[in-house]
Amino acid sequence: MMDQASTTLKDDLRQAINWLASFGKTENDGVTRLLYDEAWQRAQQALAQKMNNSGLLVRFDDVGNLFGRLPGTEDKAPVILTGSHLDTVVDGGKYDGAFGVLASFLAVDRLRQQFGAPKRTLEVVALCEEEGSRFPISFWGSGSITGAYQQSDAAGLEDSSGVRFIDAMQQAGFGKGDYPAPARNDIACFIETHVEQGSTLELEQNTWAAVTHIVGQQRYTITLTGESNHAGTTPMDRRHDTVYAAARMIAHVIRRAEQAQNGLVATVGRIKVAPNVPNVVPGSCSFTLDIRHHQSDVINRFSGQAVADFRQQARKAGISIQITKWMDALPVPLDPKLAELGYSLAQKAGIPCKKMVSGAGHDSQIFGSYCPTALLFVPSHNGISHSPNEFTKLDDLETGVQMLMKLLHHLAY
């Protein structure tokens, strides 16, 4: 079924996954590699050296995206870009993003070894950021390449420690004009290989998928301001308790999502309380809200009602509320021709496969509105992701690399 030397590729994959996971490894055997932090910087530089050693032409852009180019003989043809993101969530897994970067590197390197120079230039990219885990902005790497973001969009952003985005970027060596501007106009298509981060493929005993659509996402931060006061001497009817108000808001919005039963999901993933001590009525509380669905009108109706409900509940509680929408990614249909090509190549190779919708956001969501884009999935064991327990079998990782090789060979050689 497969046409590569299985043992060698599996060994390369095992070594590469563990090697990249060593940058930012946590006590739980997870990975924390946040945009512009020390672990991220060391990973970028080490990966750049690995690309250089393999004969790729290596460069950074001015926001920190890393590229390894295999020039084509038709040097004026637009570039075929393939890769994923290098950053992680806090205490995340070894595979999310990282596998897509390594799969692209291994695929292009093996194509070079087997077939020499392609007709069309192949370029591997390790995108600098996708997760939004350190700063309240997501898809910074792909958004900067496609023109969705300008550096001014990061002005004023801070992480949870109060470090400014611009300062972190410049301390990492970027954002100072020392590298080329990130915006590109020479990309023919973008191809991303990724772990599913769900259980669909595994439950259906498929080992690969071509993604047809990516859900839209809206993310909010809701900040409540009441009054801190003594926990023992403040009567219940005289309190302006922001945690109690937040709890009512959260329970209500999650209940609405459960009742919708239309595929929409809503998540409150972060809560901050001040002064955050046991014997004080909390005067400040903020929480995030993440809403996803593959239809814009469904997301907009749900989020609009959620915002109205939050404001009404804040008025009843006698507290002030600030609602900031900091992400609004539209649902994106991916290129049907590339999806069909990948699907037909998998069927021809005898690989159990399907077409599916992605419930998670990916850089392909940003590229999909900019150029023809393909997103390719391999299974996630038990559907676990954003966790140290994230795992994909080597057999499935191997299938992912080999399918990427087939697609790139078809497009570039």
C-alpha positions, 0 to 999 in steps of 0.5 A: 500500500505504501511506496516508502521505506517504512522503517526509515521514515518511522524512525525519522518521525519518532526522532523528529517529534521527540526532538522538537518536543524537547524545546519547551518540554514540561514536567508533564511530558507536554510542551509549552512553546509560546510566541517569542518566548525562549523555548520558541526562539530555540526551536526556531533556530534549531529548525532553521539549522536542520533545514540548512543542513538538508540543503534548503535555502533558509530565511526568516521574515520580519514577524518570525515565520521560518522558511526552507525553500527547494527551488524549482526549475521553473523559477518564475512559477508561484511557490507551493507552500507547505507547513504548519505552526510551531507554537503550542498551548500551555502544557500542550502536546507534541503533535499539534502544529509540530507534526505539520511542520516536520511532515512538510520538512521530511516530505520535501527533503525525501522528494529532493533525495528521490527526484531532485529539483522540482519544476515548481518551487517547494517551500516549507514554513514553520509559522510563528504563531497560530494558537493565541496562547500568549497574546490575544491574537491568533494566526499571527504568522499566516495572517501576516503572510496573507496581509490579514494583519499589519504590525499595527494590529499588535500595537497595545497587546500584552500577555498575562504578565504585562509584556507588550507584544511589540517588546517581545517580538523585538527582543526575539529579534523580529519586528525591526526591519532586519528581515523581509516583510512578511506579506507575500504575493508569490504563493500558488497554494498552501498545503497543511498536514495536521493531527485531527484533534478529534476522534472522527477518523479513529472511530470510523477506522480511517487513517487520513482525511481531506478537509473540505471546510473549517469552522468559523470562530469568534472569541471574546473577553468579558470583563466585569467590574464590581466592588471588592469588600469584606467576605464576613461583613458585607450582606448578600444583598449589598454585594457587587460580586463579579464571580457570582455574576460571571458564573450565572453568565457562563452557565447560561451561555453554555446551557444555550449551546447544549440546547442548540444541538446544531453542531455549535460549541461554546467554551469558557477556557480562562477565568481571572479573578481579583483580588483572588483571596478567600475572604474578599468579595471579588471586585473584578472578574474576566473570562473568555468565550470561544464560539465555533460553527461552520455557518456564519449566520449560526455563530452571529445569532448565537454570539449576538444573543450571548452579548445581549444576555451578558449585558442584561445580567450585568445590569441586574447585578449592578456591575459594569461590563466590558466585552471585547471581541478579539477574534472573528474568523469566518468559516472557510471552504477549502479548495475542492480541487486539491481536496479531491486530488488528495482524496483520489490519491489516497483511494488509489493507494488503498488508504482508508480515508474520507472527506470531512469538516474541521471543528478546529481552526488552523492556519489553512483557515487564513490561507483558504481565503487567500489562495487554493488551500488543502488541509490534510488530517491524520487521526488523534488517539481518543480525540485528545489534543491541547494536552500532554496526552495528545498522541498519534500512532507512528503508522498514521504519522507515516501515512500523513507524510507519504500522502503529503509527498504524493500530493506535492509530487503531483503538483511540483514534479 
